[in-house]
Amino acid sequence: MRVVATAGHVDHGKSSLVRALTGIDPDRFEEEQRRGLTIDLGFAHMTLPSGEGISFIDVPGHVRFIRNMLAGVGGVDACVLVIAATEGWKPQTEEHLRILELLGVRHGVVVMTMTDLVDDEWLQLQQLEVSDHLAGSFLADAPLVAFSNASGDGLEDVLGALDDLVRTTPAAVSRERPRLWIDRVFAAKGSGTVVTGTLTGGEVRVDQHLDVWPLEIDVRVRSVQTHGARVDALGPGNRAALNLAGVDHDQLARGDALVVAEQWRPTQRFDASLRVLGALDHDVSRRGAYVAYIGSGEVPVRLRVLGSQAIAPGADGLVRIHLQRSLPLLPGDRFVLRESGRSETVGGGEVLDVAPALPASKARPDRSIERVLRERGVISTDDLAALTGAPVDALPGEHVGRWMIDPVLHLTMQTALLARIDAAGATGLDTAVLDEPQRALLGTFADVHIDGGIARRVGFVDSYADHPFTAALRAGGVAPPDPVGVTRNELRELIRRGLIVERDGICFHPDTIDAAAQRAAQLLLRGAEPAGPSAPNAAGFTMSQFREALGTSRKYALPLLNELDARGVTRRRGDVRIAGPRLPPPASPDR
């Protein structure tokens, strides 16, 4: 299926041509039919003699409805430019052609209508004039077909030209990233909210969850239709009607978009190329009340020219555009820029960067993924894919876990991390001080070992593992030596690693703490039996009893008992200690 837009001046027979081809009147409203004037978008479809399908979007030709015209041509594959033989080339013919060019349309057919109202000589003159106007445009070599709206003469030629058009126009490509710009919203009796639009980028299916932007509303697709036929799923390049659950029709509007939320990074600012129309009589600068037409909607914008102050008529430049609301955009999206104050189309272009990282004074955007990565240095693969539209497996740069790192920065980060590990020496580098990309990169180093969140070089001799002070504390037991000859940094690292325990300024070996806990458990077990001449109080034991049981002085017994309290081994009640929630069972009670 190809989506084809009509284009051309008002009253040149666009709707009549569509009606003759499809049997469907694209003028949906009573006022349009009564006045014979297309006001809003019309839709029709047909199957060509070749069996290929076409969806027509019939756009209004009157200058007052240019916004409606722009809403219809944002996602089309090709066009039919309609010119009446009676009037020839007119202002809206020219504007529509330029708009189609700005939007990147590259395929089309030219149909000269109302040929029954002119003689052959006049028709030939008009055809020559049309060819002159089309010279240098994408329609310069397009077939020019004559058609009579009244008699239908030439209809077969139009059908043949459309068959050729479909054959030479590339089909829409699925990137598994669906987006539907809403061009019509209504409430269907018994069904609820229905939206229509041209589906691009990927497939939509029944029961799929989508997000509406800029409203950020999650909706579910109840049903999918194309040209009145229900389907379970629909691919890109088709006109779609979606019945939505989770949103009222009066919440939605033309220009909203349906997308899969996690695949997009909607933006209110983007960098783009801008081609200014040659017919303009002034430069384009930041001064002006601009409106951008993107997808099926119009958005007031502010403009900043990059690298210069203005862009001359007929010239190309770079701009930064600030949107009034966020939209799900991708590099390659096309837009048209109009100045509302002068009511004129000034130009259009292509989105290059949907999330500019550099200030406008330094930005020189292009569509290169390498540039996006270079400007950010480090970015998650999901974010880079969402910002550029490229599949994850095609992304350039260094893959480190879920991160992409610019190749130049990758080497710099490696060198810096190894230097930090070496500088940490015996202490090692605490990975908690690193950010997530640095930790991911650290995990790729073959010569770095990470243990307990500490990174050291492989083969590094750990002076703390057999530190002499640790051995001295083990030998000292409940009467440990002072840390003579041990630096403050060494002491801090031994404590941090759990190789020694510090309480109230006294250092103990962990085995000593365990032994003290066992002695406390034995004291409490004895206290639970009938009291003997040397048994402690059944309600607990005193400091003196604990000191005597350990065979040490109060200087060491008190810090040990405080450590047991802190660990929940014992609990203090007045002058005695009772069992805490973490009291171990005594290994060998002393009876």
C-alpha positions as CSV (number, residue, x, y, z in Angstrom):
1,M,0.0,0.0,0.0
2,R,1.2,3.5,-0.9
3,V,-0.1,6.7,0.7
4,V,-0.5,9.4,-1.9
5,A,-1.5,13.0,-1.3
6,T,-3.2,15.3,-3.8
7,A,-1.8,18.8,-4.1
8,G,-2.7,21.9,-6.1
9,H,-4.6,25.2,-6.3
10,V,-8.2,25.5,-5.1
11,D,-10.9,24.5,-7.6
12,H,-8.5,22.6,-9.8
13,G,-10.4,19.3,-9.4
14,K,-8.4,17.4,-6.9
15,S,-11.4,15.9,-5.1
16,S,-13.2,15.2,-8.4
17,L,-10.2,13.3,-9.6
18,V,-10.1,11.2,-6.4
19,R,-13.8,10.6,-6.7
20,A,-13.4,9.4,-10.3
21,L,-10.6,7.1,-9.4
22,T,-12.0,5.5,-6.2
23,G,-15.8,6.1,-6.3
24,I,-15.4,7.7,-2.8
25,D,-16.2,11.4,-2.2
26,P,-13.3,12.7,-0.1
27,D,-15.3,15.8,0.9
28,R,-16.7,14.4,4.2
29,F,-18.6,17.5,5.5
30,E,-21.9,18.9,4.3
31,E,-20.3,22.4,4.0
32,E,-17.6,21.0,1.7
33,Q,-20.2,19.3,-0.6
34,R,-22.5,22.3,-0.6
35,R,-19.7,24.8,-1.4
36,G,-17.8,22.5,-3.7
37,L,-14.7,23.5,-1.6
38,T,-12.4,21.1,0.3
39,I,-11.9,22.5,3.8
40,D,-10.3,19.7,5.7
41,L,-8.5,16.4,4.8
42,G,-10.4,13.8,2.9
43,F,-9.6,10.1,2.6
44,A,-10.2,7.5,-0.1
45,H,-8.6,4.3,-1.3
46,M,-8.6,2.0,-4.3
47,T,-7.0,-1.0,-5.9
48,L,-5.1,-0.3,-9.1
49,P,-5.3,-2.6,-12.2
50,S,-2.0,-4.1,-11.2
51,G,-3.5,-5.2,-7.9
52,E,-1.5,-2.7,-5.8
53,G,-3.4,-0.5,-3.4
54,I,-3.3,3.3,-2.9
55,S,-4.6,5.4,0.0
56,F,-5.4,9.0,-1.1
57,I,-5.2,11.9,1.3
58,D,-7.1,14.8,-0.4
59,V,-5.9,18.1,0.8
60,P,-7.5,21.6,0.6
61,G,-6.1,23.9,-2.0
62,H,-7.3,27.2,-0.6
63,V,-4.6,29.3,1.1
64,R,-6.8,29.8,4.1
65,F,-6.6,26.1,4.8
66,I,-2.9,25.6,4.4
67,R,-2.5,24.2,7.9
68,N,-5.0,21.5,7.0
69,M,-3.0,20.8,3.8
70,L,0.2,20.5,5.8
71,A,-1.4,18.1,8.3
72,G,-2.1,15.7,5.4
73,V,1.2,15.5,3.6
74,G,3.6,14.8,6.5
75,G,3.8,11.0,6.1
76,V,2.9,10.4,2.5
77,D,5.0,8.3,0.0
78,A,4.1,10.2,-3.1
79,C,1.9,12.9,-4.6
80,V,-0.5,13.7,-7.4
81,L,-0.1,17.4,-8.4
82,V,-3.3,18.6,-10.0
83,I,-3.4,21.6,-12.3
84,A,-6.5,22.8,-14.2
85,A,-6.0,23.3,-17.9
86,T,-8.3,26.3,-17.7
87,E,-6.1,28.3,-15.3
88,G,-2.6,26.7,-15.4
89,W,0.0,27.3,-12.8
90,K,-1.3,29.3,-9.8
91,P,0.1,30.5,-6.4
92,Q,-1.0,27.5,-4.4
93,T,0.3,25.2,-7.1
94,E,3.7,26.7,-6.5
95,E,3.4,26.6,-2.7
96,H,2.2,23.1,-2.5
97,L,5.0,21.9,-4.8
98,R,7.6,23.6,-2.6
99,I,6.0,22.2,0.6
100,L,6.2,18.7,-0.9
101,E,9.9,19.2,-1.7
102,L,10.6,20.5,1.8
103,L,9.0,17.4,3.3
104,G,11.2,15.2,1.2
105,V,8.6,13.8,-1.2
106,R,10.4,12.5,-4.2
107,H,7.8,10.7,-6.3
108,G,4.7,11.9,-8.0
109,V,2.4,12.2,-11.0
110,V,1.2,15.5,-12.6
111,V,-2.5,15.5,-13.8
112,M,-3.9,18.3,-15.9
113,T,-7.7,18.4,-15.3
114,M,-10.6,20.1,-17.0
115,T,-9.1,19.4,-20.4
116,D,-12.6,19.2,-22.0
117,L,-13.0,23.0,-21.4
118,V,-10.0,24.0,-23.5
119,D,-8.8,23.4,-27.1
120,D,-5.7,21.4,-28.0
121,E,-3.6,24.4,-28.6
122,W,-4.3,25.9,-25.2
123,L,-3.7,22.6,-23.6
124,Q,-0.3,22.3,-25.1
125,L,0.6,25.8,-24.0
126,Q,-0.4,25.0,-20.5
127,Q,1.5,21.8,-20.5
128,L,4.7,23.6,-21.7
129,E,4.2,26.2,-18.9
130,V,3.8,23.5,-16.3
131,S,6.9,21.7,-17.5
132,D,8.8,25.0,-17.2
133,H,7.6,25.4,-13.6
134,L,8.5,21.8,-12.7
135,A,12.1,22.1,-14.1
136,G,14.6,21.4,-11.4
137,S,12.0,19.9,-9.0
138,F,11.4,16.3,-8.1
139,L,8.5,16.3,-10.6
140,A,10.7,17.4,-13.5
141,D,10.5,14.0,-15.1
142,A,7.1,12.9,-13.8
143,P,4.4,11.9,-16.3
144,L,2.0,14.7,-17.2
145,V,-1.4,13.2,-17.8
146,A,-4.5,14.9,-19.2
147,F,-7.9,14.2,-17.6
148,S,-11.4,15.4,-18.2
149,N,-13.4,15.7,-15.0
150,A,-16.7,15.9,-16.9
151,S,-16.3,13.0,-19.4
152,G,-13.7,10.9,-17.7
153,D,-11.4,10.9,-20.7
154,G,-7.9,10.1,-19.7
155,L,-8.8,8.1,-16.7
156,E,-7.0,5.0,-18.0
157,D,-3.9,7.1,-18.5
158,V,-4.1,8.3,-14.9
159,L,-4.5,4.7,-13.7
160,G,-1.5,3.6,-15.7
161,A,0.6,6.5,-14.4
162,L,-0.4,5.6,-10.8
163,D,0.6,2.0,-11.4
164,D,4.0,3.1,-12.5
165,L,4.2,5.5,-9.5
166,V,3.5,2.6,-7.1
167,R,6.0,0.4,-8.8
168,T,8.8,3.0,-8.5
169,T,8.0,4.4,-5.1
170,P,9.8,2.5,-2.3
171,A,7.5,0.8,0.2
172,A,7.6,1.9,3.9
173,V,10.3,0.2,5.9
174,S,9.6,-1.4,9.3
175,R,12.2,-0.4,12.0
176,E,10.1,-2.0,14.7
177,R,9.4,1.5,16.0
178,P,5.8,2.4,15.2
179,R,4.6,6.0,15.3
180,L,1.2,7.3,14.2
181,W,0.6,11.0,13.9
182,I,-3.1,11.6,14.6
183,D,-4.9,13.5,11.8
184,R,-8.5,12.8,12.9
185,V,-10.2,12.0,16.2
186,F,-13.8,11.1,16.8
187,A,-16.1,9.0,19.0
188,A,-17.6,6.0,17.3
189,K,-21.0,4.9,18.6
190,G,-20.5,1.8,20.7
191,S,-16.8,1.8,20.4
192,G,-15.5,5.0,22.0
193,T,-12.4,6.9,20.9
194,V,-11.1,6.4,17.4
195,V,-8.1,8.0,15.8
196,T,-6.8,7.8,12.3
197,G,-3.4,8.5,10.8
198,T,-0.7,7.2,8.5
199,L,1.3,4.5,10.3
200,T,5.1,4.6,9.9
201,G,8.1,2.9,11.4
202,G,6.6,-0.4,12.6
203,E,3.6,-2.5,13.3
204,V,0.6,-1.8,15.5
205,R,-1.5,-4.7,16.8
206,V,-4.6,-5.3,18.9
207,D,-4.1,-5.1,22.7
208,Q,-0.8,-3.3,22.3
209,H,-0.1,-0.5,24.8
210,L,1.0,2.8,23.3
211,D,1.7,6.3,24.7
212,V,0.0,9.5,23.5
213,W,2.3,12.5,23.2
214,P,2.4,15.2,24.4
215,L,-0.2,14.0,26.9
216,E,1.9,11.1,28.2
217,I,-1.2,8.9,28.5
218,D,-1.0,5.1,28.3
219,V,-3.7,3.7,26.0
220,R,-4.6,0.2,24.8
221,V,-5.4,-0.6,21.2
222,R,-8.9,-2.2,21.2
223,S,-9.1,-2.8,17.5
224,V,-7.2,-1.9,14.3
225,Q,-8.9,-1.1,10.9
226,T,-7.6,-0.1,7.6
227,H,-10.0,1.0,4.9
228,G,-12.9,-0.3,7.0
229,A,-11.5,-3.8,7.4
230,R,-10.6,-5.1,10.8
231,V,-7.1,-6.7,11.2
232,D,-5.2,-8.1,14.1
233,A,-2.0,-6.2,13.2
234,L,-1.0,-3.6,10.6
235,G,2.4,-2.7,9.2
236,P,3.9,0.7,8.3
237,G,2.9,2.6,5.2
238,N,-0.8,2.1,5.8
239,R,-3.7,4.3,6.7
240,A,-4.9,3.1,10.1
241,A,-7.9,3.6,12.3
242,L,-7.3,2.7,15.9
243,N,-10.0,2.2,18.6
244,L,-8.3,3.2,21.8
245,A,-9.1,2.4,25.5
246,G,-7.9,4.6,28.3
247,V,-8.5,8.0,26.8
248,D,-11.5,10.2,25.9
249,H,-11.7,11.5,22.3
250,D,-11.9,15.1,23.6
251,Q,-8.5,14.7,25.2
252,L,-6.9,14.1,21.8
253,A,-6.2,16.4,18.9
254,R,-4.7,16.5,15.5
255,G,-0.9,16.6,15.8
256,D,-0.7,14.2,18.8
257,A,1.3,11.0,18.3
258,L,1.0,7.4,19.3
259,V,4.3,5.6,20.1
260,V,5.8,2.8,22.2
261,A,7.0,4.9,25.1
262,E,10.4,3.2,25.9
263,Q,11.5,3.6,22.3
264,W,11.4,7.4,22.2
265,R,12.8,10.4,23.9
266,P,10.3,13.1,23.2
267,T,11.9,16.6,23.0
268,Q,11.1,20.2,23.1
269,R,14.3,21.2,21.4
270,F,16.1,19.9,18.3
271,D,18.8,20.9,15.8
272,A,18.0,20.7,12.1
273,S,18.9,21.8,8.6
274,L,16.8,24.5,7.1
275,R,16.4,25.4,3.4
276,V,14.9,28.8,2.9
277,L,12.6,29.2,-0.1
278,G,14.2,31.2,-3.0
279,A,11.1,33.2,-3.6
280,L,11.3,34.8,-0.1
281,D,12.1,38.5,-0.1
282,H,13.9,38.6,3.2
283,D,16.4,36.6,5.3
284,V,15.3,34.2,8.0
285,S,16.6,35.0,11.4
286,R,15.6,34.4,15.0
287,R,13.2,37.4,14.7
288,G,9.7,36.3,13.7
289,A,6.6,34.4,14.9
290,Y,7.3,31.0,13.6
291,V,5.1,27.9,13.4
292,A,6.6,24.4,12.6
293,Y,4.5,21.8,10.9
294,I,5.7,18.4,12.0
295,G,3.8,15.1,11.5
296,S,0.2,16.1,11.4
297,G,0.4,19.1,13.7
298,E,1.5,22.7,14.0
299,V,3.6,23.9,16.9
300,P,4.6,27.5,17.7
301,V,8.4,27.6,17.9
302,R,11.4,29.8,18.6
303,L,14.3,29.8,16.1
304,R,18.0,30.2,16.6
305,V,20.3,30.2,13.6
306,L,23.5,28.2,14.2
307,G,26.8,29.6,13.0
308,S,25.5,32.8,11.6
309,Q,22.8,35.5,12.3
310,A,20.5,34.7,9.3
311,I,19.9,32.5,6.3
312,A,19.4,34.1,2.9
313,P,16.6,33.2,0.5
314,G,17.5,30.1,-1.5
315,A,20.3,29.1,1.0
316,D,20.7,26.3,3.4
317,G,21.6,26.6,7.1
318,L,21.5,25.0,10.5
319,V,19.0,26.0,13.2
320,R,18.0,25.1,16.7
321,I,14.3,25.0,17.2
322,H,12.5,25.2,20.5
323,L,9.0,23.7,20.6
324,Q,6.1,24.8,22.7
325,R,5.4,21.1,23.6
326,S,7.4,17.9,23.5
327,L,7.1,15.6,20.5
328,P,8.5,12.2,19.7
329,L,11.0,13.0,16.9
330,L,13.9,11.2,15.2
331,P,16.7,12.4,13.0
332,G,15.4,12.4,9.4
333,D,12.0,13.7,10.3
334,R,10.9,16.5,8.0
335,F,9.2,19.8,8.9
336,V,7.9,23.0,7.3
337,L,8.4,26.4,8.8
338,R,5.9,29.2,8.3
339,E,5.9,32.7,9.7
340,S,2.5,33.4,11.1
341,G,2.9,37.2,11.1
342,R,3.5,37.3,7.4
343,S,1.4,34.2,6.7
344,E,4.0,32.7,4.5
345,T,6.0,29.5,4.1
346,V,9.7,30.4,4.7
347,G,11.3,27.0,4.3
348,G,11.7,23.6,5.8
349,G,14.2,20.9,6.6
350,E,15.3,17.8,8.3
351,V,15.7,17.0,12.0
352,L,19.4,16.2,12.8
353,D,19.6,15.9,16.6
354,V,16.6,15.5,18.9
355,A,18.6,16.2,22.1
356,P,21.4,18.7,21.5
357,A,24.2,18.3,24.0
358,L,26.2,21.3,23.0
359,P,25.2,25.0,23.4
360,A,24.0,26.7,20.3
361,S,27.2,28.7,19.9
362,K,29.2,25.4,19.5
363,A,26.6,23.1,17.8
364,R,27.3,21.9,14.3
365,P,24.8,19.1,13.9
366,D,24.5,16.3,11.4
367,R,22.9,12.9,11.4
368,S,26.1,11.1,12.3
369,I,25.7,8.6,15.2
370,E,29.4,9.0,15.9
371,R,28.9,12.7,16.5
372,V,26.1,12.1,19.0
373,L,28.3,9.6,20.9
374,R,31.3,11.9,20.7
375,E,29.4,14.9,22.1
376,R,28.1,12.8,25.0
377,G,31.1,10.6,25.7
378,V,29.1,7.9,27.5
379,I,25.5,7.1,26.9
380,S,23.3,4.0,27.5
381,T,22.7,1.8,24.4
382,D,18.9,2.3,24.9
383,D,19.2,6.1,24.9
384,L,21.6,6.2,21.9
385,A,19.2,4.0,19.9
386,A,16.2,6.1,20.9
387,L,17.9,9.4,20.0
388,T,19.3,8.2,16.6
389,G,16.8,5.6,15.5
390,A,19.5,3.1,14.8
391,P,19.2,-0.5,16.0
392,V,21.3,-1.3,19.0
393,D,23.5,-3.9,17.1
394,A,24.4,-1.2,14.5
395,L,25.6,1.4,17.0
396,P,29.3,2.4,16.7
397,G,31.6,2.9,19.7
398,E,32.7,0.6,22.5
399,H,30.0,-1.6,24.1
400,V,30.5,-1.9,27.8
401,G,27.6,-3.6,29.4
402,R,24.6,-1.5,28.7
403,W,26.8,1.5,27.9
404,M,28.3,3.0,24.7
405,I,31.6,4.8,25.1
406,D,33.2,7.0,22.5
407,P,36.4,5.2,21.3
408,V,38.7,8.1,22.3
409,L,37.1,8.5,25.7
410,H,37.2,4.8,26.2
411,L,41.0,4.8,26.1
412,T,41.1,7.8,28.4
413,M,38.8,6.2,30.9
414,Q,40.8,3.0,30.9
415,T,44.0,4.8,31.6
416,A,42.5,6.9,34.4
417,L,40.9,3.9,36.1
418,L,44.1,1.9,36.1
419,A,45.9,4.9,37.5
420,R,43.4,5.3,40.4
421,I,43.8,1.6,41.2
422,D,47.6,1.8,41.2
423,A,47.4,5.0,43.3
424,A,45.2,3.3,45.9
425,G,48.0,0.8,46.6
426,A,47.4,-1.8,49.2
427,T,44.1,-0.1,50.2
428,G,42.6,-0.9,46.7
429,L,40.0,1.2,44.9
430,D,36.6,1.2,46.4
431,T,34.2,0.7,43.5
432,A,31.4,2.5,45.4
433,V,33.1,5.9,44.5
434,L,32.8,5.1,40.7
435,D,29.7,5.8,38.6
436,E,27.9,3.0,36.8
437,P,29.8,3.3,33.4
438,Q,33.1,3.3,35.2
439,R,32.2,0.2,37.2
440,A,31.0,-1.5,34.0
441,L,34.3,-0.6,32.3
442,L,36.3,-1.8,35.3
443,G,34.7,-5.3,35.0
444,T,36.3,-5.6,31.5
445,F,39.9,-5.4,32.8
446,A,41.6,-8.7,32.7
447,D,44.4,-7.6,35.1
448,V,42.1,-6.2,37.8
449,H,40.5,-8.3,40.5
450,I,37.5,-7.1,42.4
451,D,36.8,-8.5,45.9
452,G,34.3,-7.1,48.3
453,G,33.8,-4.0,46.2
454,I,37.6,-3.3,46.2
455,A,39.5,-3.3,43.0
456,R,43.2,-4.3,42.9
457,R,45.7,-5.4,40.2
458,V,45.8,-9.1,39.7
459,G,48.9,-10.5,41.5
460,F,49.1,-7.6,43.8
461,V,50.6,-8.6,47.2
462,D,48.2,-7.5,49.8
463,S,50.2,-6.3,52.8
464,Y,47.0,-6.2,54.9
465,A,46.2,-9.9,54.5
466,D,49.0,-10.9,56.9
467,H,49.5,-7.6,58.7
468,P,51.7,-8.1,61.8
469,F,49.3,-6.1,64.0
470,T,46.5,-8.6,63.1
471,A,48.7,-11.4,64.3
472,A,49.6,-9.5,67.4
473,L,46.0,-8.9,68.3
474,R,45.2,-12.6,67.8
475,A,48.1,-13.5,70.1
476,G,47.0,-10.9,72.7
477,G,43.5,-12.2,72.9
478,V,41.5,-10.3,75.6
479,A,44.5,-8.3,76.6
480,P,45.5,-6.9,73.1
481,P,48.6,-4.7,72.5
482,D,48.4,-1.0,71.5
483,P,48.8,-0.2,67.8
484,V,52.4,0.9,68.1
485,G,54.0,1.4,64.8
486,V,50.7,1.2,62.9
487,T,49.8,4.2,60.8
488,R,46.4,5.8,61.0
489,N,45.6,4.9,57.4
490,E,46.7,1.3,58.0
491,L,44.5,1.1,61.1
492,R,41.5,2.5,59.2
493,E,41.9,0.0,56.3
494,L,42.3,-3.0,58.7
495,I,39.0,-1.9,60.4
496,R,37.3,-1.3,57.1
497,R,38.1,-4.7,55.9
498,G,37.0,-6.3,59.1
499,L,40.4,-7.7,59.9
500,I,40.3,-6.0,63.3
501,V,37.5,-4.6,65.5
502,E,37.8,-1.3,67.2
503,R,35.6,-0.4,70.2
504,D,36.1,2.5,72.6
505,G,39.6,3.1,71.3
506,I,40.7,-0.5,71.9
507,C,41.5,-2.9,69.0
508,F,40.6,-6.6,69.1
509,H,41.0,-9.5,66.7
510,P,37.6,-10.8,65.4
511,D,38.3,-14.2,67.0
512,T,38.5,-12.5,70.4
513,I,35.1,-11.0,69.9
514,D,33.7,-14.4,69.0
515,A,35.4,-16.0,72.1
516,A,33.9,-13.2,74.3
517,A,30.4,-13.9,72.9
518,Q,30.9,-17.6,73.7
519,R,31.9,-16.7,77.3
520,A,28.8,-14.5,77.7
521,A,26.6,-17.3,76.4
522,Q,28.2,-19.7,79.0
523,L,27.7,-17.2,81.8
524,L,24.0,-16.8,80.9
525,L,23.5,-20.6,80.6
526,R,24.9,-21.1,84.1
527,G,22.8,-18.3,85.4
528,A,19.7,-20.2,84.3
529,E,20.5,-23.2,86.6
530,P,20.0,-23.2,90.4
531,A,22.4,-20.8,92.0
532,G,25.6,-22.2,93.4
533,P,28.3,-20.5,95.5
534,S,30.1,-19.3,92.4
535,A,27.2,-19.0,89.9
536,P,26.1,-15.5,88.6
537,N,22.7,-14.1,89.1
538,A,20.0,-15.9,87.1
539,A,18.8,-12.6,85.7
540,G,22.2,-12.0,84.0
541,F,25.8,-11.3,84.7
542,T,27.7,-8.3,85.9
543,M,30.7,-6.6,84.5
544,S,32.9,-8.0,87.3
545,Q,31.6,-11.5,86.6
546,F,32.4,-11.1,82.9
547,R,35.9,-9.7,83.6
548,E,36.6,-12.6,85.9
549,A,35.3,-15.1,83.4
550,L,37.6,-13.7,80.7
551,G,40.6,-13.3,83.1
552,T,41.3,-9.8,82.0
553,S,41.1,-6.2,83.3
554,R,38.2,-3.8,83.2
555,K,40.1,-1.8,80.6
556,Y,39.5,-4.5,78.0
557,A,36.4,-6.2,79.4
558,L,34.2,-3.0,79.2
559,P,34.9,-2.4,75.4
560,L,34.4,-6.1,74.7
561,L,31.0,-6.0,76.5
562,N,30.0,-2.8,74.7
563,E,30.8,-4.5,71.4
564,L,28.6,-7.5,72.3
565,D,25.8,-5.0,73.2
566,A,26.2,-3.3,69.9
567,R,26.0,-6.6,68.0
568,G,22.9,-7.7,69.9
569,V,24.7,-10.6,71.6
570,T,23.9,-9.1,75.0
571,R,21.5,-6.4,76.3
572,R,22.2,-4.1,79.2
573,R,19.6,-4.0,82.0
574,G,20.7,-1.8,84.9
575,D,24.1,-3.2,86.1
576,V,23.7,-6.6,84.5
577,R,23.8,-8.0,80.9
578,I,21.0,-10.4,79.8
579,A,20.7,-12.4,76.6
580,G,20.3,-10.4,73.3
581,P,18.6,-11.6,70.1
582,R,21.9,-12.7,68.6
583,L,23.3,-14.6,71.5
584,P,25.1,-17.7,70.1
585,P,24.5,-21.1,71.6
586,P,27.5,-21.9,73.9
587,A,29.9,-24.3,72.3
588,S,31.2,-26.0,75.5
589,P,29.5,-24.8,78.7
590,D,31.8,-24.6,81.7
591,R,30.1,-26.5,84.5
